[in-house]
Amino acid sequence: MTVPVTPDTPETLDRREGPYGEVVLRRRGTTYEIIANGCFLMDTSDGRSERLLVDAAHLALDPPPGARPHLLIGGLGVGFSLAHAAAQPHWGRIAVVEREAAVLDWHRSGPLAEVSAAALADPRTEVLRTDLVAYLAGSADRYDALCLDIDNGPDWTVDEDNRGLYSPAGLAACRDRLRPGGVLAVWSAQPSAAFEAALRGAGFEGVRTQEVPVARGVPDVVHLARRP
């Protein structure tokens, strides 16, 4: 029996097997989706929470007039956070860490270039192809804001390696990559009181959670915290 193709039928555009498992780019109508190890990660249907991640970090940072703070984005994803940051002149250096070669290819020469091409061409943008946890632990770079959109947030990680980011050691590494007074902003698919407690335990202050309404279900959230 032939299965009818409808606008809601996903079309696989690319499938890669890498060191962290399988990643797939699909198109559903006009929407692109990223699937990792069989689990849905994100798509291009909205982007509000990814943009709010960047805006909330800048608002919490509250830099003085004329300052151009340095921003690190953890996870390129579908590119909304990077594109939003690059569209704002108040950011200085914008570094984005992405470990998946396939994701970088989809942005540089594939369908996701329509989201990120201008941002990747921006002279302030620096792409770091590496694992975020390893970079945070091993780098001497300092930033004014860290915006992390890794996996599905601290309470539900598709990749076990990503759990280290939300561990005490991972949060300490985040703190160490921030300049004094710098802001950590972490996207999550759901609120987490336990993660708020973990941020306080890692030496952050001003911990709070900002909700992002979604079409259905529990709101996305952005966890915010400041290095003293």
N, C-alpha and C positions, 0 to 999 in steps of 0.2 A: 504494500500500500504506500502510495506517495504522500508524504507529509506536506501539507500546504505551507508555503512561505508567506508570512505576514510581516507587517512593519515591526512587530515585536519579536520576530525570530532573530536570535543573535547570529552574526556572521563572524567567523574567526578570521582575523586578518594576519595574525602572526602568532606563532607558538614557539617558545624557546625553552630548552632545558639547560639550566645553569648551575653553578655551585650551590645555590640556595634553593634549588627546586625549579618547578615549572612556572613560567609566567606567560600569560596569554593576553593579547589585545583583541577585543571583539568590538563589533559595531552593531548597535541595535537601533535601526532607523538612522537618526542623525546623531545619536549618542555613542561615545566611545567608552568602553569598560576595560579595566585592568583586573585580571583574575590571577591570583597567586596560589599555587598548589591546590587548585580547585575551589578556592574561596574568593568570593567577591571582595575587592578592596575599595574601589572608587570608580566614579564615572564622571562624564562631563555634563550631566543633566542640570547641575545647579551651580555649585561653587561658592555658595554663601559662606559656609563654615571655613573653607580654605582662605578666603579673603579676610574674614573676621579674625582669623588666627594672626595675620600680619597687622591688621589695624589695632587689635587689642594689645599686641605687644608694644606698638609705638605709643598708644595712649597711656599704657601703664608706665612706660619709660619716661614720658613727658620731658623730652630733651629741651634744652634752652633754645631760643630762636637762633637760627643759622647753623645749628649743629647738624651734622650728617652722620648719624650713628651707623655702626657696622652691624649687619644682619647675617645670621646663619640660618638657612632653611634646611631642615633634615628631612629628606625624601622629596624627590621631584614630582612623583605621582603623575597626575594629568596636567600639571603645570600652572594651576590657578594661583597658588601662593606666590610663585616666582613671578608670573606675569603681573600680578597685582603690585608686588613690591617694586618691580622695575618701572611701573607706570607712575611711581611716586618719587618726585625729585628729592624728598627729604632723607632718603636712605643714601649712605655712602657705599662702601663695599657690600655687595650682596653675594655671598657664597652659598652654593647649594650642593649638598652631599647626596649622591645617588650611587648605589652599589651595582644596580642591574644594568648591564650593557644594553639589553634589549630596550629598556625604558629610555635610555639616552638616545638610542637609534630612532625610536618612534618620535622623539621630539626634534632631533636634528634633521632627519630626512624622511620621516614618516607622517602619518595622519595628524599626530599631535603637534606638529609644527605650526598649525593654524592657531594654537593657543599660545605657544611659547617662543616663536621665531624672533619676535622683536626683543623679548626679554633676554634670550640667549645672545643676541647681537649687541646688547647694551654693554658698554665698556666697563661698567661697574660689576657686571656679573662674572663670577668665577665658578666653574663646574669642577667639583672634586669627586672623581670616581673612586669611591672607597666605602668601606663599611662605617656607618655612623658611630657605632659603639667604639670601634677601634680608633677612629679619628678623634673622638672626644677624649679618649684615654691617653692618646699618644701625642697629640698636637700641643704646641705652645701658643697657638693663636688665641686671641681674646676678642670677644664680641660684646656689643651692647645689648643685643637681643638674640635669643635662640627660639626659632619657631619649628617645632617638631611635629611632623605628621607621619608617624611610622606605624605600619600595621593598622589594627583597629583600635589602638589606644592601650592603656596600661592593663586593663582587665581582660582583654581577649586578643592574644597575639596568634596569628597564623603561623609565624616562624618562631621556633623556640629561641633562636639566636637574638631575636628582638627583645626578649624578656629582660636581657641584661641592661637594656636602656633604662628600664623602670625600676631596677634594683637599687639598693643603697649605693653600691659602687657606681652605677650608671648615673644616678642623680648627682653624686659628688663630682663626677667628671663634668657634667653639665654646669654645675656651680663654678668649677675651676676654669671653664672656658669663658665665663662671663666676667666682664669688668665689674668693679664695685658699683652697686646700684643697678646692674643689668637685669634684664627681665627674661624669664623662661616662660614660653607659651607652648602648651602641649594639647594637641587635638585629641579628642576621644569620642568614641561612638556612644558613650553613656557616662553619666556622672559617676565619680568614684570617691567616696569619703576616705577609703583606705589610701588612695593615692594622695589626697590632700595631706593626710597624716604623714605619709612617706616624704613628701616635700618638706614639711616642717622638720621632720627628723633629720633630713639632709642639710639643714641649716638655712633654708629659705625663709623669708618673711613675707607678709602681705599676701598670703595664699588665699586665692578665691577661685570660684568657678563661674564662668559665663555661659549661659545656655544659648544654643542656636536652633530655633524652631525648624523642623523638617516637615515634609508633606504628611508623613504618618509615622507613628511609633514614638519612641523615646527621643527627646531632642539630642542632637550632637552637643558637645560642650568643648570649651577651651579652658584648660586649667592654667592659671597665671600665678607666678611666684617671682620674687625679687631676691637677688643676692644682696645681703647687707652691705 
